[in-house]
């Protein structure tokens, strides 16, 4: 079966998304995603970090500000074109590439002369058609003990069709008014974790994050650690 990877939607949405996220990202990312990702990622000067599904490069630029060297990629060529324009002041610290996170062979070509210290995926796991190729590649791309931190919709509270246990593709709108609905790939927590465990990762950090004033989380942020 051929899985719809949703690329055409992100190509259509790229300019709208870049304009909406702007230079500093939106409040959702600034207030809910970033603080928790940064606690678990612990990016420091001289880290080499892989920014997965980087969009217009908001977090890539932030990592560069911490002194990290960043290899960032997205599978939308249009999004990468816009990222290079918007982040031109940090192109000496950030390399942008077009690459599909569901293609292990393509991912492995991003490795430089040493493994990555860390990898990050901000609100992207639920947008990737197949995540096992990503975990498989990261098991080679990361150094022993290296961390992969991902923020994603909390599967327990964001599933479609009143059916948590059935993995499926759902169409959704991340930002009101975007030109085209894009794919969300619902997976259970056990499916995500078991893929990670199969590829040599453990979980050693996690936050469940609600909107302000709410009593259930909208996202979860997980740190997977490559077993040494």
Secondary structure, 3 states (H helix, E strand, C coil): CCCCCCHHHHHHHHHHHHHHHCCCCCHHHHHHHHHHHHHHHCCCCCCEEEEECCCCCHHHHHHHHCCCEEEEEECCHHHHHHHHHHCHHHCCCEEEEECCCCCHHHHHCCCCCCCEEEEEEECCHHHCCCCHHHHHHHHHHEEEEEEEEEEEECCCCCCCCCCCCCCEEEEECCCCCCCCCEEEEECCHHHHHHHHHHCCEEEEEEEEECCCCCCCCCEEEEEEEECC
